[in-house]
């Protein structure tokens, strides 16, 4: 009988936890979608230029895209994140944005179910299968879907703001979004009641303190809910620093 190491056991436990978090995020998104009528779908979202219909269309698209990443990975193949690339993604969002509330509800539920079924079917070792998204593995795609469902659920503007994000999700965002810290600068993040952590490696430092959810929202380019943020450098209050763009999983168009 093969022996399971503690490291592999810990990894499996973390993957199980991630799958539970994904199911919770999908449940919330589907609940929010079900609360909308046709007029509410047409209303502006938190994202400039996008209606709630655009957000729902994107949630459907990214869920299908990540499901496809997993399905191909299980066959030993890799495929582009979006059929037709970023332009194809944008065209499908625009096409689906004007759908009825019922169509959005059914589409989002079908897409999230497909993604969760694909991830739920994985054997422990299959979480490390390669995918094209960020040249990573299936686990990277699952984390990406968790980010998309959670953050864009907030973008619907339905009394579900960043203040509702879980501690594990916020801590994950701190790690993932460290890539937004400009070269030559570092941030000392001081969430209230939690140990500080440093993002970036440059010489010029800024301390950003506040509620963990507010810090995570700011790093994610969203409006903090509780207005608790304070930035300082050399003991003086300063403006929050400018951040680099969101780390993209889709190659830039040349």
HELIX and SHEET records of a PDB file:
HELIX    1   1 UNK A    6  UNK A   34  1                                  29    
HELIX    2   2 UNK A   38  UNK A   42  1                                   5    
HELIX    3   3 UNK A   52  UNK A   74  1                                  23    
HELIX    4   4 UNK A   85  UNK A   96  1                                  12    
HELIX    5   5 UNK A  101  UNK A  120  1                                  20    
HELIX    6   6 UNK A  124  UNK A  128  5                                   5    
HELIX    7   7 UNK A  133  UNK A  135  5                                   3    
HELIX    8   8 UNK A  138  UNK A  155  1                                  18    
HELIX    9   9 UNK A  162  UNK A  164  5                                   3    
HELIX   10  10 UNK A  167  UNK A  176  1                                  10    
HELIX   11  11 UNK A  177  UNK A  180  5                                   4    
HELIX   12  12 UNK A  212  UNK A  219  1                                   8    
SHEET    1   A 5 UNK A 197  UNK A 200  0                                        
SHEET    2   A 5 UNK A 185  UNK A 191 -1                                        
SHEET    3   A 5 UNK A 204  UNK A 210  1                                        
SHEET    4   A 5 UNK A 230  UNK A 233 -1                                        
SHEET    5   A 5 UNK A 236  UNK A 238 -1                                        
END                                                                             
